[in-house]
Structures are given as structure tokens and as C-alpha cells.
Amino acid sequence: MKDKDYFVLTTNVDHCFQKAGFDKSRLFYTQGDYGLFQCSKPCHRGTYDNEETVKKVVVSQGYCIEEGELTVPEGLT
């Protein structure tokens, strides 16, 4: 897609198009994208990658992320 003029309309919500290197300005997620946050008020069209924030929330709840895998500590199952 490097030298192509493209636009992607997708129902994927898993952030995979951006992870694969697609320009987010050329993507439209009809059902949103779980990998992005946006302003709670419609004051602008910007979106924000949420991976680090989500990881911090998960860890603050007692879960562990080791080598990219989510693990549930004993006692939380």
C-alpha cells in the first residue's frame, strides 16, 4: 500500500490496521477501535493510542503482564 492512494473502511475494532503500519488518517472504523481513546466531548477529531494507559489500569487491578501475556495472579481466579 506504500505507493497507493487508499482508504480503508473497516469493522475491525482491534487496532490491527494501525499496528500493521496503515496511516490512521486513511482509516475509518465503523464500530470504533479498542486501541484508541478519544475526547469524551466532541471538541476535536483527534484520537490517542491507549496501550500504555490500559496496561497501567490492568496492573493496578492486580493482574500481571509478562512477555506480552496477561496472567491472573493466584487468588484472583
Backbone as XML, in Angstrom:
<?xml version="1.0"?>
<chain id="A" units="angstrom">
  <residue number="1" name="MET">
    <atom name="N" x="0.823" y="-1.198" z="0.000"/>
    <atom name="CA" x="0.000" y="0.000" z="0.000"/>
    <atom name="C" x="0.868" y="1.264" z="0.000"/>
  </residue>
  <residue number="2" name="LYS">
    <atom name="N" x="2.153" y="1.089" z="0.161"/>
    <atom name="CA" x="3.078" y="2.208" z="0.306"/>
    <atom name="C" x="2.874" y="3.326" z="-0.721"/>
  </residue>
  <residue number="3" name="ASP">
    <atom name="N" x="2.793" y="2.983" z="-1.978"/>
    <atom name="CA" x="2.674" y="3.995" z="-3.027"/>
    <atom name="C" x="1.272" y="4.083" z="-3.614"/>
  </residue>
  <residue number="4" name="LYS">
    <atom name="N" x="0.297" y="3.551" z="-2.892"/>
    <atom name="CA" x="-1.082" y="3.540" z="-3.376"/>
    <atom name="C" x="-1.903" y="4.626" z="-2.686"/>
  </residue>
  <residue number="5" name="ASP">
    <atom name="N" x="-2.880" y="5.127" z="-3.419"/>
    <atom name="CA" x="-3.861" y="6.025" z="-2.834"/>
    <atom name="C" x="-5.002" y="5.144" z="-2.336"/>
  </residue>
  <residue number="6" name="TYR">
    <atom name="N" x="-5.173" y="5.030" z="-1.033"/>
    <atom name="CA" x="-6.151" y="4.100" z="-0.474"/>
    <atom name="C" x="-6.940" y="4.739" z="0.661"/>
  </residue>
  <residue number="7" name="PHE">
    <atom name="N" x="-8.058" y="4.129" z="0.969"/>
    <atom name="CA" x="-8.859" y="4.461" z="2.142"/>
    <atom name="C" x="-9.493" y="3.158" z="2.603"/>
  </residue>
  <residue number="8" name="VAL">
    <atom name="N" x="-9.417" y="2.875" z="3.902"/>
    <atom name="CA" x="-9.934" y="1.620" z="4.438"/>
    <atom name="C" x="-11.155" y="1.896" z="5.304"/>
  </residue>
  <residue number="9" name="LEU">
    <atom name="N" x="-12.243" y="1.250" z="4.986"/>
    <atom name="CA" x="-13.459" y="1.251" z="5.799"/>
    <atom name="C" x="-13.521" y="-0.128" z="6.443"/>
  </residue>
  <residue number="10" name="THR">
    <atom name="N" x="-13.487" y="-0.175" z="7.785"/>
    <atom name="CA" x="-13.393" y="-1.470" z="8.446"/>
    <atom name="C" x="-14.351" y="-1.581" z="9.626"/>
  </residue>
  <residue number="11" name="THR">
    <atom name="N" x="-14.726" y="-2.801" z="9.927"/>
    <atom name="CA" x="-15.489" y="-3.079" z="11.150"/>
    <atom name="C" x="-14.578" y="-3.655" z="12.224"/>
  </residue>
  <residue number="12" name="ASN">
    <atom name="N" x="-13.291" y="-3.825" z="11.918"/>
    <atom name="CA" x="-12.342" y="-4.303" z="12.927"/>
    <atom name="C" x="-12.247" y="-3.287" z="14.063"/>
  </residue>
  <residue number="13" name="VAL">
    <atom name="N" x="-12.160" y="-3.776" z="15.265"/>
    <atom name="CA" x="-12.032" y="-2.886" z="16.428"/>
    <atom name="C" x="-10.740" y="-3.170" z="17.195"/>
  </residue>
  <residue number="14" name="ASP">
    <atom name="N" x="-9.852" y="-3.959" z="16.609"/>
    <atom name="CA" x="-8.692" y="-4.462" z="17.331"/>
    <atom name="C" x="-7.395" y="-3.702" z="17.085"/>
  </residue>
  <residue number="15" name="HIS">
    <atom name="N" x="-7.439" y="-2.578" z="16.407"/>
    <atom name="CA" x="-6.273" y="-1.703" z="16.218"/>
    <atom name="C" x="-5.231" y="-2.305" z="15.275"/>
  </residue>
  <residue number="16" name="CYS">
    <atom name="N" x="-5.568" y="-3.393" z="14.600"/>
    <atom name="CA" x="-4.578" y="-4.109" z="13.780"/>
    <atom name="C" x="-4.149" y="-3.343" z="12.530"/>
  </residue>
  <residue number="17" name="PHE">
    <atom name="N" x="-5.010" y="-2.541" z="11.950"/>
    <atom name="CA" x="-4.591" y="-1.786" z="10.767"/>
    <atom name="C" x="-3.464" y="-0.823" z="11.136"/>
  </residue>
  <residue number="18" name="GLN">
    <atom name="N" x="-3.601" y="-0.128" z="12.258"/>
    <atom name="CA" x="-2.536" y="0.783" z="12.681"/>
    <atom name="C" x="-1.281" y="0.010" z="13.073"/>
  </residue>
  <residue number="19" name="LYS">
    <atom name="N" x="-1.441" y="-1.117" z="13.758"/>
    <atom name="CA" x="-0.277" y="-1.929" z="14.123"/>
    <atom name="C" x="0.472" y="-2.403" z="12.883"/>
  </residue>
  <residue number="20" name="ALA">
    <atom name="N" x="-0.247" y="-2.601" z="11.791"/>
    <atom name="CA" x="0.367" y="-3.052" z="10.531"/>
    <atom name="C" x="0.987" y="-1.899" z="9.751"/>
  </residue>
  <residue number="21" name="GLY">
    <atom name="N" x="0.876" y="-0.678" z="10.266"/>
    <atom name="CA" x="1.531" y="0.452" z="9.631"/>
    <atom name="C" x="0.663" y="1.308" z="8.736"/>
  </residue>
  <residue number="22" name="PHE">
    <atom name="N" x="-0.633" y="1.050" z="8.693"/>
    <atom name="CA" x="-1.518" y="1.882" z="7.890"/>
    <atom name="C" x="-1.645" y="3.265" z="8.523"/>
  </residue>
  <residue number="23" name="ASP">
    <atom name="N" x="-1.697" y="4.281" z="7.704"/>
    <atom name="CA" x="-1.867" y="5.659" z="8.158"/>
    <atom name="C" x="-3.265" y="5.822" z="8.738"/>
  </residue>
  <residue number="24" name="LYS">
    <atom name="N" x="-3.347" y="6.221" z="10.031"/>
    <atom name="CA" x="-4.664" y="6.287" z="10.663"/>
    <atom name="C" x="-5.575" y="7.340" z="10.040"/>
  </residue>
  <residue number="25" name="SER">
    <atom name="N" x="-5.009" y="8.298" z="9.322"/>
    <atom name="CA" x="-5.854" y="9.289" z="8.650"/>
    <atom name="C" x="-6.543" y="8.691" z="7.422"/>
  </residue>
  <residue number="26" name="ARG">
    <atom name="N" x="-6.158" y="7.475" z="7.034"/>
    <atom name="CA" x="-6.766" y="6.800" z="5.890"/>
    <atom name="C" x="-7.651" y="5.636" z="6.320"/>
  </residue>
  <residue number="27" name="LEU">
    <atom name="N" x="-8.015" y="5.616" z="7.606"/>
    <atom name="CA" x="-8.836" y="4.529" z="8.147"/>
    <atom name="C" x="-10.124" y="5.091" z="8.720"/>
  </residue>
  <residue number="28" name="PHE">
    <atom name="N" x="-11.209" y="4.352" z="8.539"/>
    <atom name="CA" x="-12.468" y="4.686" z="9.197"/>
    <atom name="C" x="-12.989" y="3.426" z="9.862"/>
  </residue>
  <residue number="29" name="TYR">
    <atom name="N" x="-13.109" y="3.478" z="11.171"/>
    <atom name="CA" x="-13.582" y="2.339" z="11.960"/>
    <atom name="C" x="-15.070" y="2.537" z="12.227"/>
  </residue>
  <residue number="30" name="THR">
    <atom name="N" x="-15.913" y="1.780" z="11.563"/>
    <atom name="CA" x="-17.354" y="1.989" z="11.723"/>
    <atom name="C" x="-17.844" y="1.658" z="13.125"/>
  </residue>
  <residue number="31" name="GLN">
    <atom name="N" x="-17.109" y="0.796" z="13.843"/>
    <atom name="CA" x="-17.512" y="0.412" z="15.193"/>
    <atom name="C" x="-16.506" y="0.876" z="16.237"/>
  </residue>
  <residue number="32" name="GLY">
    <atom name="N" x="-15.657" y="1.817" z="15.883"/>
    <atom name="CA" x="-14.643" y="2.294" z="16.810"/>
    <atom name="C" x="-13.407" y="1.413" z="16.783"/>
  </residue>
  <residue number="33" name="ASP">
    <atom name="N" x="-12.479" y="1.701" z="17.695"/>
    <atom name="CA" x="-11.224" y="0.971" z="17.781"/>
    <atom name="C" x="-10.837" y="0.881" z="19.246"/>
  </residue>
  <residue number="34" name="TYR">
    <atom name="N" x="-10.738" y="-0.340" z="19.767"/>
    <atom name="CA" x="-10.405" y="-0.534" z="21.175"/>
    <atom name="C" x="-9.004" y="-0.049" z="21.520"/>
  </residue>
  <residue number="35" name="GLY">
    <atom name="N" x="-8.165" y="0.191" z="20.539"/>
    <atom name="CA" x="-6.802" y="0.653" z="20.778"/>
    <atom name="C" x="-6.681" y="2.158" z="20.859"/>
  </residue>
  <residue number="36" name="LEU">
    <atom name="N" x="-7.805" y="2.861" z="20.777"/>
    <atom name="CA" x="-7.775" y="4.324" z="20.779"/>
    <atom name="C" x="-8.718" y="4.909" z="21.825"/>
  </residue>
  <residue number="37" name="PHE">
    <atom name="N" x="-8.282" y="6.005" z="22.399"/>
    <atom name="CA" x="-9.163" y="6.842" z="23.219"/>
    <atom name="C" x="-9.504" y="8.060" z="22.386"/>
  </residue>
  <residue number="38" name="GLN">
    <atom name="N" x="-10.635" y="8.664" z="22.706"/>
    <atom name="CA" x="-10.961" y="9.949" z="22.108"/>
    <atom name="C" x="-11.577" y="10.819" z="23.185"/>
  </residue>
  <residue number="39" name="CYS">
    <atom name="N" x="-11.643" y="12.076" z="22.934"/>
    <atom name="CA" x="-12.193" y="13.036" z="23.879"/>
    <atom name="C" x="-13.649" y="12.675" z="24.189"/>
  </residue>
  <residue number="40" name="SER">
    <atom name="N" x="-14.038" y="12.795" z="25.454"/>
    <atom name="CA" x="-15.416" y="12.459" z="25.835"/>
    <atom name="C" x="-16.411" y="13.508" z="25.352"/>
  </residue>
  <residue number="41" name="LYS">
    <atom name="N" x="-15.919" y="14.676" z="25.019"/>
    <atom name="CA" x="-16.751" y="15.716" z="24.407"/>
    <atom name="C" x="-16.308" y="15.837" z="22.949"/>
  </residue>
  <residue number="42" name="PRO">
    <atom name="N" x="-17.210" y="16.107" z="22.053"/>
    <atom name="CA" x="-16.792" y="16.195" z="20.645"/>
    <atom name="C" x="-16.115" y="17.531" z="20.313"/>
  </residue>
  <residue number="43" name="CYS">
    <atom name="N" x="-15.042" y="17.839" z="21.056"/>
    <atom name="CA" x="-14.377" y="19.130" z="20.840"/>
    <atom name="C" x="-13.321" y="19.081" z="19.734"/>
  </residue>
  <residue number="44" name="HIS">
    <atom name="N" x="-12.886" y="17.878" z="19.350"/>
    <atom name="CA" x="-11.947" y="17.728" z="18.236"/>
    <atom name="C" x="-12.009" y="16.295" z="17.732"/>
  </residue>
  <residue number="45" name="ARG">
    <atom name="N" x="-11.343" y="16.054" z="16.600"/>
    <atom name="CA" x="-11.409" y="14.743" z="15.955"/>
    <atom name="C" x="-10.214" y="13.858" z="16.306"/>
  </residue>
  <residue number="46" name="GLY">
    <atom name="N" x="-9.319" y="14.321" z="17.164"/>
    <atom name="CA" x="-8.112" y="13.573" z="17.488"/>
    <atom name="C" x="-8.399" y="12.295" z="18.276"/>
  </residue>
  <residue number="47" name="THR">
    <atom name="N" x="-7.528" y="11.320" z="18.125"/>
    <atom name="CA" x="-7.598" y="10.087" z="18.903"/>
    <atom name="C" x="-6.214" y="9.832" z="19.500"/>
  </residue>
  <residue number="48" name="TYR">
    <atom name="N" x="-6.174" y="9.000" z="20.528"/>
    <atom name="CA" x="-4.942" y="8.759" z="21.256"/>
    <atom name="C" x="-4.741" y="7.262" z="21.473"/>
  </residue>
  <residue number="49" name="ASP">
    <atom name="N" x="-3.546" y="6.785" z="21.187"/>
    <atom name="CA" x="-3.223" y="5.396" z="21.447"/>
    <atom name="C" x="-3.367" y="5.149" z="22.946"/>
  </residue>
  <residue number="50" name="ASN">
    <atom name="N" x="-4.022" y="4.057" z="23.329"/>
    <atom name="CA" x="-4.295" y="3.836" z="24.749"/>
    <atom name="C" x="-3.540" y="2.651" z="25.355"/>
  </residue>
  <residue number="51" name="GLU">
    <atom name="N" x="-2.605" y="2.048" z="24.630"/>
    <atom name="CA" x="-1.954" y="0.825" z="25.099"/>
    <atom name="C" x="-1.294" y="0.996" z="26.464"/>
  </residue>
  <residue number="52" name="GLU">
    <atom name="N" x="-0.499" y="2.030" z="26.646"/>
    <atom name="CA" x="0.197" y="2.206" z="27.926"/>
    <atom name="C" x="-0.775" y="2.473" z="29.071"/>
  </residue>
  <residue number="53" name="THR">
    <atom name="N" x="-1.814" y="3.258" z="28.816"/>
    <atom name="CA" x="-2.814" y="3.545" z="29.852"/>
    <atom name="C" x="-3.564" y="2.283" z="30.243"/>
  </residue>
  <residue number="54" name="VAL">
    <atom name="N" x="-3.961" y="1.476" z="29.272"/>
    <atom name="CA" x="-4.686" y="0.240" z="29.565"/>
    <atom name="C" x="-3.795" y="-0.716" z="30.355"/>
  </residue>
  <residue number="55" name="LYS">
    <atom name="N" x="-2.527" y="-0.812" z="29.997"/>
    <atom name="CA" x="-1.602" y="-1.669" z="30.748"/>
    <atom name="C" x="-1.504" y="-1.212" z="32.206"/>
  </residue>
  <residue number="56" name="LYS">
    <atom name="N" x="-1.402" y="0.077" z="32.434"/>
    <atom name="CA" x="-1.326" y="0.602" z="33.804"/>
    <atom name="C" x="-2.589" y="0.275" z="34.597"/>
  </residue>
  <residue number="57" name="VAL">
    <atom name="N" x="-3.742" y="0.384" z="33.964"/>
    <atom name="CA" x="-5.014" y="0.071" z="34.629"/>
    <atom name="C" x="-5.059" y="-1.412" z="35.001"/>
  </residue>
  <residue number="58" name="VAL">
    <atom name="N" x="-4.666" y="-2.279" z="34.068"/>
    <atom name="CA" x="-4.680" y="-3.727" z="34.311"/>
    <atom name="C" x="-3.766" y="-4.074" z="35.488"/>
  </residue>
  <residue number="59" name="VAL">
    <atom name="N" x="-2.563" y="-3.534" z="35.494"/>
    <atom name="CA" x="-1.607" y="-3.806" z="36.574"/>
    <atom name="C" x="-2.131" y="-3.247" z="37.903"/>
  </residue>
  <residue number="60" name="SER">
    <atom name="N" x="-2.762" y="-2.082" z="37.873"/>
    <atom name="CA" x="-3.282" y="-1.500" z="39.118"/>
    <atom name="C" x="-4.408" y="-2.336" z="39.719"/>
  </residue>
  <residue number="61" name="GLN">
    <atom name="N" x="-5.017" y="-3.202" z="38.921"/>
    <atom name="CA" x="-6.090" y="-4.078" z="39.406"/>
    <atom name="C" x="-5.557" y="-5.427" z="39.892"/>
  </residue>
  <residue number="62" name="GLY">
    <atom name="N" x="-4.230" y="-5.589" z="39.916"/>
    <atom name="CA" x="-3.631" y="-6.795" z="40.449"/>
    <atom name="C" x="-3.246" y="-7.847" z="39.428"/>
  </residue>
  <residue number="63" name="TYR">
    <atom name="N" x="-3.471" y="-7.581" z="38.173"/>
    <atom name="CA" x="-3.093" y="-8.521" z="37.125"/>
    <atom name="C" x="-1.640" y="-8.280" z="36.726"/>
  </residue>
  <residue number="64" name="CYS">
    <atom name="N" x="-1.061" y="-9.214" z="36.004"/>
    <atom name="CA" x="0.327" y="-9.096" z="35.562"/>
    <atom name="C" x="0.390" y="-9.198" z="34.046"/>
  </residue>
  <residue number="65" name="ILE">
    <atom name="N" x="1.329" y="-8.468" z="33.476"/>
    <atom name="CA" x="1.611" y="-8.587" z="32.047"/>
    <atom name="C" x="3.068" y="-8.996" z="31.943"/>
  </residue>
  <residue number="66" name="GLU">
    <atom name="N" x="3.296" y="-10.216" z="31.481"/>
    <atom name="CA" x="4.647" y="-10.748" z="31.365"/>
    <atom name="C" x="4.873" y="-11.223" z="29.942"/>
  </residue>
  <residue number="67" name="GLU">
    <atom name="N" x="5.894" y="-10.669" z="29.296"/>
    <atom name="CA" x="6.230" y="-11.020" z="27.912"/>
    <atom name="C" x="5.025" y="-10.886" z="26.989"/>
  </residue>
  <residue number="68" name="GLY">
    <atom name="N" x="4.248" y="-9.850" z="27.188"/>
    <atom name="CA" x="3.091" y="-9.574" z="26.352"/>
    <atom name="C" x="1.859" y="-10.395" z="26.659"/>
  </residue>
  <residue number="69" name="GLU">
    <atom name="N" x="1.931" y="-11.239" z="27.668"/>
    <atom name="CA" x="0.798" y="-12.100" z="28.046"/>
    <atom name="C" x="0.191" y="-11.630" z="29.355"/>
  </residue>
  <residue number="70" name="LEU">
    <atom name="N" x="-1.122" y="-11.611" z="29.416"/>
    <atom name="CA" x="-1.842" y="-11.260" z="30.637"/>
    <atom name="C" x="-1.939" y="-12.504" z="31.518"/>
  </residue>
  <residue number="71" name="THR">
    <atom name="N" x="-1.491" y="-12.384" z="32.751"/>
    <atom name="CA" x="-1.604" y="-13.503" z="33.683"/>
    <atom name="C" x="-2.393" y="-13.050" z="34.902"/>
  </residue>
  <residue number="72" name="VAL">
    <atom name="N" x="-3.184" y="-13.961" z="35.405"/>
    <atom name="CA" x="-4.020" y="-13.692" z="36.577"/>
    <atom name="C" x="-3.309" y="-14.267" z="37.804"/>
  </residue>
  <residue number="73" name="PRO">
    <atom name="N" x="-2.978" y="-13.430" z="38.771"/>
    <atom name="CA" x="-2.316" y="-13.953" z="39.972"/>
    <atom name="C" x="-3.230" y="-14.889" z="40.754"/>
  </residue>
  <residue number="74" name="GLU">
    <atom name="N" x="-2.610" y="-15.804" z="41.498"/>
    <atom name="CA" x="-3.391" y="-16.705" z="42.330"/>
    <atom name="C" x="-4.247" y="-15.877" z="43.264"/>
  </residue>
  <residue number="75" name="GLY">
    <atom name="N" x="-5.443" y="-16.363" z="43.519"/>
    <atom name="CA" x="-6.380" y="-15.672" z="44.404"/>
    <atom name="C" x="-7.361" y="-14.771" z="43.666"/>
  </residue>
  <residue number="76" name="LEU">
    <atom name="N" x="-7.073" y="-14.456" z="42.427"/>
    <atom name="CA" x="-7.997" y="-13.631" z="41.632"/>
    <atom name="C" x="-8.825" y="-14.471" z="40.673"/>
  </residue>
  <residue number="77" name="THR">
    <atom name="N" x="-8.602" y="-15.769" z="40.646"/>
    <atom name="CA" x="-9.358" y="-16.626" z="39.714"/>
    <atom name="C" x="-10.631" y="-17.113" z="40.340"/>
  </residue>
</chain>
